[in-house]
Amino acid sequence: MNLEQHKIKIIQKVKTIQDEKLLDEIDTVLNGTYVLAYTTDGKPLTRNQYINHIESISESIANGAKTFTSAEVKNRIFLSKK
């Protein structure tokens, strides 16, 4: 099945949907506004917010932000549990 046939097949399926909630969910996915990830403090992130979040982290690191090795993170976690 080529790309155009695939699109037509999906369009035909969407045209028969009677469930408004399902249509809202499809719209959310197509608009990129679905929750893709969460921050460490539990804030939900959409696709665009996630990309911006990762880019800001990369920029912070490039500008000298403190980073930690896996071993340092493990030690910090294990020390906080004692």
N, C-alpha and C positions, 0 to 999 in steps of 0.2 A: 504494500500500500504506500503510495507516495504522499507527500506532505499535504497536497490539496485534497486528496481523497480522505485523509485522516481528519482534516479540518471539517470537511462536509459531514463526515460521520458524527463528529462531536457536536456540531451545530444541530444536526437532526435530533440527537439525543436531548440536547438542552431545550429544544423547542417543545418537547413533550412533557417536560417537568411541570408538575402541578404544585409542588411543595415550595412555598415562598422562602422558607428557611434554607432549604438546599440551594435555591437560586442566590440567596444572600451570601452563602458560603462560597459558591462559585465566583461570585462578584468579588468577594474579599481576596480570594486566591489570585484572580486575574489582575486585580489592582495592586497586588503586592502588599496588602495591609494585614495579612495574617501574621500571627505570632510565630517567629522563626526561632527565637532564642530568648534567654533571660540573662540579665546582668547578675553579678554576684550577690546583689542585694534583692534579687527577685523581680526587678522591673522587666516587664515584657517588652520585647523588641520586634518590630516588623522587619521585613527584609531590608528596606531602605535604612531604617534606624540601625540595624545590625551592621550593615556595610559602613555607615558613618561612624559607628562605635569602634569598629575594628580599625578604620583609617585613623581615628583620633588616637587610639592606643599606639599604633605604629608611628605616628607623628611624635607622640610623647617620648617614645623610646629613642627615636632618631634625635630628639632634642636633649637626650641625656637622662631621661627618667630612670629611677632605680628599678632594676629587674632582679629576679631571684632564680637560682638554679632549682632543679627538682629536689635535690638533697636539702637545700635550705628551706624549701616549702614543707617537705616532710618533717624536718626537725622542728620547725615552727608549730606545725599541727600537733605533733606528738608531745612537745613541751607544754602546749596549752591544755592538753587533756590531763596533765598530772596535777 
